[in-house]
Amino acid sequence: MDYETTDGAQFSLREVLSEDNVFQSTVITAFVDGNAYAGTSPQRMEDMDEVDVIQYLEPVPSENVHPLLPEGLTVAPPFDIANHYLKAPQFTYEDSKPGRTFVADCLLSEARILEQLKQHPHPSIVIYYGAVTKGDRITHLCLKRCYCNLSEYNQIGLSKAERGRLLAEIRDGIEHLHSLGLAHNDIGPDNICVDAKGHAVLVDFDSCLPFGEPLKKGLVESILAEKHPISARENDLRGLADIEDSLVTSEQVIAEAFARDTGNGLTSPDSRPQTAPS
């Protein structure tokens, strides 16, 4: 369960079950006032209120999730809620233990990739404004706010022409990455966003690496079976093929449901949902 409070604090709760499906504990991670917290509770999620959740939290060492800001990285401008999206590092309870810097390392790697892409912009790559800092550490990455992700956008029903345009935009973004010697390595509907004008942009670059480097996180299912997965063009091409399959399948399901409802008198022929204007 994930939720956000009115003051912007973010909480994530996950129940831990035994092999026999018996409840063990609830693990909690949170960002409050830009600081990371984690803890475990003997209570089930539904038995806790906000006060209960907070009492189990302990500060996570800054070095675990927030890397030092190196020279050469852009510092983000003041936050503009209408145009900016702040990406926080994603971490688990295990990541909160002393000495674990995997999350911080991934955030720094993504910041460096985004900095490189900032120098080589492309319409199908999300706009990066810079790193948000607190003291000498990076707390968030500031990006252009998008309308929704491709999974959500696809639910409104897309025409064949719209699907073709989106796929072409995604392909263009991937080819731009490849021209820079980079592979995204996690291409999927949830890592493709759609802007306010209905155009596709690639997001989530925490798995993006130069060709040939070993992958550590964010693997799409088609790569997981490989013994020693590396950053490669083929990873992105497989992800693109999966997206194309999912768009076609979803269109068929929506079309069949629409035809069925129209035949039953539940929907008028001119009431098909419309997409955002280009």
Secondary structure as the mmCIF struct_conf table of DSSP 4:
data_model
#
loop_
_struct_conf.conf_type_id
_struct_conf.id
_struct_conf.beg_label_comp_id
_struct_conf.beg_label_asym_id
_struct_conf.beg_label_seq_id
_struct_conf.end_label_comp_id
_struct_conf.end_label_asym_id
_struct_conf.end_label_seq_id
STRN STRN1 ASP A 2 GLU A 4
TURN_TY1_P TURN_TY1_P1 THR A 6 ASP A 7
BEND BEND1 GLY A 8 GLY A 8
STRN STRN2 GLN A 10 LEU A 17
TURN_TY1_P TURN_TY1_P2 GLU A 19 ASP A 20
BEND BEND2 ASN A 21 ASN A 21
STRN STRN3 PHE A 23 VAL A 32
TURN_TY1_P TURN_TY1_P3 ASP A 33 GLY A 34
STRN STRN4 ASN A 35 SER A 41
BEND BEND3 PRO A 42 GLN A 43
HELX_RH_3T_P HELX_RH_3T_P1 MET A 45 ASP A 47
HELX_RH_AL_P HELX_RH_AL_P1 GLU A 50 GLN A 55
TURN_TY1_P TURN_TY1_P4 TYR A 56 TYR A 56
STRN STRN5 GLU A 58 PRO A 59
HELX_LH_PP_P HELX_LH_PP_P1 VAL A 60 PRO A 61
HELX_RH_AL_P HELX_RH_AL_P2 SER A 62 VAL A 65
STRN STRN6 LEU A 68 LEU A 68
TURN_TY1_P TURN_TY1_P5 GLU A 71 GLY A 72
HELX_LH_PP_P HELX_LH_PP_P2 LEU A 73 THR A 74
STRN STRN7 VAL A 75 VAL A 75
HELX_LH_PP_P HELX_LH_PP_P3 ALA A 76 PRO A 77
BEND BEND4 PRO A 78 PRO A 78
HELX_LH_PP_P HELX_LH_PP_P4 PHE A 79 PHE A 79
TURN_TY1_P TURN_TY1_P6 ILE A 81 ASN A 83
STRN STRN8 HIS A 84 LYS A 87
HELX_LH_PP_P HELX_LH_PP_P5 ALA A 88 GLN A 90
TURN_TY1_P TURN_TY1_P7 TYR A 93 TYR A 93
HELX_RH_3T_P HELX_RH_3T_P2 GLU A 94 SER A 96
BEND BEND5 LYS A 97 LYS A 97
TURN_TY1_P TURN_TY1_P8 PRO A 98 GLY A 99
HELX_RH_AL_P HELX_RH_AL_P3 PHE A 102 GLN A 119
BEND BEND6 HIS A 120 HIS A 120
TURN_TY1_P TURN_TY1_P9 PRO A 123 SER A 124
STRN STRN9 ILE A 125 ILE A 125
STRN STRN10 TYR A 128 LYS A 134
TURN_TY1_P TURN_TY1_P10 GLY A 135 ASP A 136
STRN STRN11 ARG A 137 LYS A 144
BEND BEND7 TYR A 147 TYR A 147
STRN STRN12 CYS A 148 ASN A 149
HELX_RH_AL_P HELX_RH_AL_P4 LEU A 150 ASN A 154
TURN_TY1_P TURN_TY1_P11 GLN A 155 ILE A 156
HELX_RH_AL_P HELX_RH_AL_P5 LYS A 160 SER A 179
TURN_TY1_P TURN_TY1_P12 LEU A 180 GLY A 181
STRN STRN13 LEU A 182 ALA A 183
BEND BEND8 ASN A 185 ASN A 185
BEND BEND9 GLY A 188 GLY A 188
HELX_RH_3T_P HELX_RH_3T_P3 PRO A 189 ASN A 191
STRN STRN14 ILE A 192 VAL A 194
TURN_TY1_P TURN_TY1_P13 ALA A 196 LYS A 197
BEND BEND10 GLY A 198 GLY A 198
STRN STRN15 ALA A 200 LEU A 202
TURN_TY1_P TURN_TY1_P14 ASP A 206 SER A 207
STRN STRN16 LEU A 209 PRO A 210
TURN_TY1_P TURN_TY1_P15 PHE A 211 GLY A 212
HELX_LH_PP_P HELX_LH_PP_P6 GLU A 213 GLU A 213
STRN STRN17 PRO A 214 PRO A 214
HELX_LH_PP_P HELX_LH_PP_P7 LEU A 215 LEU A 215
BEND BEND11 LYS A 217 LYS A 217
HELX_RH_AL_P HELX_RH_AL_P6 GLU A 221 LEU A 224
TURN_TY1_P TURN_TY1_P16 ALA A 225 ALA A 225
BEND BEND12 GLU A 226 HIS A 228
STRN STRN18 ILE A 230 ILE A 230
HELX_RH_AL_P HELX_RH_AL_P7 ARG A 233 GLY A 263
TURN_TY1_P TURN_TY1_P17 ASN A 264 GLY A 265
BEND BEND13 LEU A 266 THR A 267
TURN_TY1_P TURN_TY1_P18 PRO A 269 ASP A 270
HELX_LH_PP_P HELX_LH_PP_P8 THR A 275 PRO A 277
#
